[in-house]
Every structure is written in C-alpha cells, then in structure tokens.
Amino acid sequence: MQKEVTVCTHDFAPGREGISNTITLLLNHFSNHPKWNITLHDISRSHKLHFSRSHISYGLSFLPIGLFLTRFLQSRSDLMHILGSLTGRIYINLLKEGPILLTNSSAIDEARVGQCRKWWGKITRLVVECTRDQLRVLDYGFTPSKVSLVYPALDLNRFSYHPPPERFTIGFASSPISNDSLGIQKRGVDLLLSVAREFSDIQFVLLWRGKHLHQLRTLTQNIPNSNVTIINTILPDMDKFYATVNCTILPVTFMDDCKPCPNSIMESLSAGKPALVSDQVGIADLVSNSGSGLVFKPDRDHLIPTIYEMRNNYWKYQATARMTAERYFSVPTFFGAYTDIYNELTQP
C-alpha cells in the first residue's frame, strides 16, 4: 500500500523561484513511485483555487480554507514535507506533531528565531542546504541525528559550457522578488554598480525580474560608461544567459535575505562558469573550497581586488566549475538522500 506524502510550500512559481526546481524534481521523481503518493499543497501568488488529487493551490485570499486543508491533509498523510524556512510560520504552526520533514530551502530570519522556536519540537527531521545552516541549527539546539545536509539538485543536462565572450563579462541573475525596496541593497546590487565604475573594460549584465526596476535604473544613471546592461525578463532557457558571461556574481550584503544555496550560483557552475560570492552566501565555503570561484567581504575594498583576481586568473577557476556542480548538485545524489529520508520517516 502506498504511503501518502504531502509536500507543502509557499509561492511555488516555476521559472521565478529556485525552490520550484527542487519541488519539480521531487514531484517528477516520486510521481509514479510504487511506495509513495505525492500531493503538492501550494499557497500561490494567484487569486484562484485549484484542487486536484495531486495538486492543491490557492492564493492568500483563500487562506481560511487553506488552514482547514492543511489540517485535513495531515490527517490523511503519512508524512508532511515542508519546503521553506525554519523561521516560516505558514505551515509549521498549524500542524500537529510528526512525522514532519522540513527542508530549509529559504533564508533563516534571525530576528524571528525566538518566536518560531516554540514550534520546532514538531519537526521530525530537518534538512539544510549548506554547511553554514547546519552549524546554525545545531547552535539553536537541534540534535545532530535530526539534521541532514542535502544540497539541492539541478538537471545538469540542461546546462553546458559555452566559450565566454571576448569582452570579460560578469553576470548577475538573482534580483530580489520581495516588495521590500531594501532588497536591492541586501542583494548587493548597489555595491556591484558602485564598483562597475572601476572596470570600464568589463561588461556587467544584470538579469532582472521587474521589481524595483525604476530604482535599479536610477542607480545606473550616474555610471559614466556603458558597461552595465539590464535585461528585464524571465528567461525560459537560463543556459543561454550563462553562455554570454565569463562568471556569475552574487554580492549579498545580508545573509538573512539570501537562499542558502542560490539557484543562480548552482546554474552558473553547472554551465561551467565560476562564481563570485560574498561571505554572506550560504555556499560560500563550497565555492572557495572547491576552487570554482572566489569569496569576498561585501564591500568595495574587498570586491574590487576579487574581480581583478577572477579576470587575471580566470581559467584557474573555470576549470573546476562544472566538476563542482556534478559533485554537489547531481540528481541521483539528491534523490538517494530524499529516498532514504522518506523511507525512514514513513516506516511503521
């Protein structure tokens, strides 16, 4: 007899949120699995209600109904699997105790740890996506046996190496989607644009997604050369974007506003393009230790020499980019880890 697993998430938006790739991989892999039957429970951006055997989706206007559905789904499920943040409250506070698997695929908001800690006892197993978060949750009091480190996966076949352009080009592909205009500062966009002035021979390409576009364009007005390009769209084929750059940068200034394992960095490495990341990015240690990129403190004094180093010794870092992705973000490794966890948590 199949076990019932409900996957719970907030804002499952394919092509927009990196977490959607993780969920899609899980759903596709387990959709016809003989042991588990998967239902996706998604609080979305739309104002519509969708209800089917395999997918329940609704906007915030239907939240009162959703609260009832959450409890109903747990009553008929052998496992509730939440993909979100340890400091998110939209699911964990509603559920009764176990078995509950929570994948911390979003930033941990340190300011909300105190108010959310009271619900953490319900969590049967916690999956983190970077070693930094692993250390953080152990410091919060989670026992090591309840915590697993599982890096998210990508379909590596969707990405391939393309020779970089003649003009050294740095790509940015992690624009903020929140309504908080401070997101531009937290993602380090203003920092990046401030150093672009120093590199007239380097092209900076910012892939954007609509939010705060006017603010972004205002920041670029005072740059005295034309080495900054803004592409304001959602690209269906990200491999084409990485084909146009030498490397990808994520100059995050505040770690609580950044996913532990950002999709843009995973994709860049998968496309054979090294990464420049601030020390606020969860997988900064992975990038540094693998030699697939460089880590810097998020300020001008550290970022400028880091860009020089990447440009001057580019092939040193490029050589290990794809190998790093294959080692850490492979689909078989990802499925194997979650299969073991599902097996353990759904045992009688």
Order of alpha helices (4+ residues) and beta strands (2+ residues): beta-alpha-beta-beta-beta-alpha-beta-beta-alpha-beta-alpha-beta-beta-alpha-alpha-beta-alpha-beta-alpha-beta-alpha-beta-alpha-beta-alpha-alpha-alpha-alpha
